Amino acid sequence: MASFLWTVCLNFLLLATVTKGASPNKVVDVPFGRNYMPTWAFDHIKYINGGSEIQLKLDKFTGTGFQSKGSYLFGHFSMHIKMVAGDSAGTVTAFYLSSQTNEHDEIDFEFLGNRTGQPYILQTNVYTGGRGDKEQRIYLWFDPTKGYHSYSVLWNTYQIVFFVDDVPIRVFKNSKDLGLKFPFNQPMKIYSSLWNADDWATRGGLEKTDWAKAPFIASYKGFHIDGCEASVNAKFCETQGKRWWDRKEFRDLDAAQYRKLGWVRKKYTIYNYCTDRVRFPNLPPECKRDRDI
């Protein structure tokens, strides 16, 4: 009997080891000024609790935004955001990484507002060599206006993973062997902004921003950056195995994480470029590798 119980316990431990996700390291919350600075409309940014929290304001005159002080090649970047509440149609809250070249790389979270009572849409996209056209849209499984939630990107030479509260919602693999460019040699800054995009953001521009509801407020805290800081002239960041996000266990999602991704795909995905045969009659080569179909 003792031998049987020991075997059961051992199998349980082995199963736990196999199915436990290689989750990102614990996020370290820091004040806004540690890693970021305003970029435009400084008077539309409000600092709270010594800069541990900020609010971005959008009115009929302007929105506002901020950017990281440094540029990075690979890492883990996270932000706690509480979205514009109420009638947010026409507004876009963006959190993204971008290089500054003509053939730029970019990794996007874009939160598309909606009429009161309708769900927010989260759009993700990846630009490589200046070309995007890789949009995916999901509904969130919570109301992002009721409290803070974590939105993060893990980026290394093998993959880019989009996380919402540590749930992977999208994976973009390095598919250079399939002829697809991958961001690996252009340092990126991190940006966030709140702006008016009622020409396209809500129902393709049919729902316009109701300025009678302004000002629109998005709140932020956390401001976590754990990346390989690089100069704009850097071609490569020597990190293989030296940083936690570059170790072997972060080269792919594990079985538990792929199950979570499948859950998001099945229940919350409302648009996926990989299944859009009007725009892409031929399946983009990366879609199978990224498990987007």
N, C-alpha and C positions, 0 to 999 in steps of 0.2 A: 504493500500500500504506500509506504513512504517513497519507494522508488517511482511508483506511478505518479504521485503528487509532484515529485521533483521533475519528472519528465514534462508534466503539464505546465509547471511554472517556467521551465526552461523554454518550452515552445512559445509561451505567452511573451516572455522577454524578447525572444528572437523576432516574433511578430511585431512587437512594439518598436524594435530597432528598425525593422524593414519599413514600417508604415509611417514612422515619425517624419514629418516634413523638415527639410533643412531651412528653417525659418530665418529670416534676417535677424541680425543682432539687435539687441534692445536699442530703441531710439533714444538719443540723448537730447532732451529739450533744452534749448538755449535761447537767449534774447535775440530779437530781430537784428540788432546792430552787430552781433557777433559775425554773422555770415552774409547779411544782406544790406542793401541800401536802396532808397527810392530812385525811380528813374524819371518820372514825370508827374505833374500835378501834385506837388509835395503837400499842398494844403488839403488834399483829399485823403490823406492817410492820418489816422488817429492812433496814438500810442497809449496803451493801457498797461498798468502795473509795471512801469519802468521799461516798457518795450517787450515784456514777455508775451504780450498779445497785441495785435494791431487790427484795425478795421480799415478796409478800403471802401470808398464812397463813390458811387456813380450818380450824377445828376444830369440835367439836360445840357449842361455846359461841357462836362468832361468826365471821363473815368480816371483811373490811375493805375500805377503798377510799380513793381520793384524787381531787382535782379541781384544775383549773388555777386559778391566782391571778387571771387576767384573764378577761374575756368577749370574744368575737370575732364579727365579722360578716365572713365569708369568709376563705379562706386555705388553707394546706396543713398538715395535722396528722398526725404520724407517731409510732408507738411500736414499739419492738422488744420482742417478748414471747416467752417460752418457757412453754408451757402445762403444766398439772399433768400429771405423768407417772403411768403405771400405771393403776390402777382409779380413774377420775375420774367415774364415773357420778353423776349428780345435781348436779354442780358446774357453775357458769357463770362464765366469765371474760369480763368486759364491758369494752369500750372504745368510748365514744360521746360525742357532743356533744348538749347539751340546753339549751333556754331554760327560764326559770322563770316561766311564766305558765299560766293555766288552759288556754288553747289553745296549748299549747307546740309548738315544732318540735324534732325530734330526728333524729339520724343515728347508726345503731347497727351496731356489730360485737358479736355475742354468740357465744362459743365454748362449745358444749355438750359436756360430758364424756361418757365412755362406759365400758363395761366393758373390762377389759384385753384388748387385741388388736383391739378394734373402733375404727374411725376416728372422730376428732373431727368434729363438724358445725359449720360456720360459718354462722350465721344473720345476715342483714342486714335492716334495715328502715329506713324513712323515715317520720317523723311530720310532718304539716303541719297547722297549725291544730288541734292536739290529737288528730288522727286518724292511726292507723297502718294496719294491715291490708294492708301491702305487703311481706310476708315473702318472702324467698328463702333457700334453704338449699343449700349445696354441701359436698362433701367436698374436702379439700385434697389436693394432689398430692405431699405430703411429710408426714412425721411431725412435727407442731408441738411435740412434747415433747422432741425430740432436740437442739434448738438454737434460737437466736433467729431469728425472721423478722420482716419489716417489714410492718406493717398501717397504712394511711394513707388519709386522706380529702382530696380536693381539692374545694373548694366555692367557686363564684363565682356571679354572677347568671344564668349560662347553664346550669350543670350541677353535679351532685354526682357524683364518681367515687370508687368504692371500689377501692383497690389492695391486692394481696398481693404483696410483693416486686416492685413496679413492674408487675405484671400486672393490668390492669383486670378486675375480676370483676363489676362492676355499674356502670351509668350511670343516673342519674335526672335527666332533663332538666327545664328550666323549661317547664312546659306550662300556664301561666296562661291562654293563649289557648284552651285546651281545657277550661277551667273547673276546673283543679286548682291548689290553692294550692302555693306554692313558698317555702321559707325564704329571706327576703331582708331582714326588718326586725326580727328578734328576736335580739339577741346571745346567743350560746351559750357556756357553759363546757364544758371537756372533762373527762370523768370516766372512771375505771376502777375496777373492783371485782372481788372474788372472793367468791362467796356460794353458799349452798345453795339449790337450786331443784328438789329431787327430786320436787316435786308435778307438774312438767311437762317438765323439761329432757331427760331421757333416755327415749326410747320413750314419750313422752306421760305420764311419771310412773310407768311400770311398773317401771323400774329405780331403786331407792332408793340413797341415799348409804350406803356402807359405812364407818361411823365407826371401825371397827377399822383402816382404812387411813390415818386422819388422823394428823398434819396434812397437808393438801393445800397445795402450794406452787406459785405462779405467779411467774415472774421477769420483770423489766422493765429496760430501759435505753433510752437515746436521748433521750426526752422532748422531741422536736422540736416547736416551734410556730413557724409563720411566717404570722401572720394580722393582720388589721386589728383592733386592740384597740379596744373601744368601751365606753362606759358602758351600764348597764342601761337607760337612758332613750333611747339612740340609736335613731333610726329608719332611718338609712341610713349606709353607710360609703363615702365618696367615694374609690373606688379604681380606677375604670375606666382601664385602661392604665398605671396607676402602679406596680403590683406585678406580678411575673412571672406569678403565677397568674391574673391578670386580663387578660392580653393575648389577642390574637385567636386564637393557636394553641391556647389552652386553652378555647375555646368549644365544642369538640367533640373527640372522638377522631378520629384519622386512620385510614387504611386498615389499617396494621399493628396498631394497637391494637384495632380492631374484629375483626381476625382472631384476636387473642389472646382477646378476649371471647367470640367464637364457639367457640373451643376449650374454654373453661371451660364454656360453656353445653352443649356437646355431650357432654363427657366427665365432668363433675363435678357438674352441677346435679341435685339430687334433689327439690327443690320450688321452684315458681315460682308466685306468686299469679296471674300473668297467664294461666296455663294451667289454673287451678282453676275449672272451670265449675260446681262445686257451690256454692262460696262466691260466685263471680262469674259468673252466667249470661251477662251481657253483658260483653264484653271491656272492661276499664278503658281509658279513652282514651289514657293515656300509654304503654301497652305497646308499640305499634308504633313510636312515636317513640324509645323507649328500646331498641329492638331486642331486646325480651324474648320475642318469639315468632318 
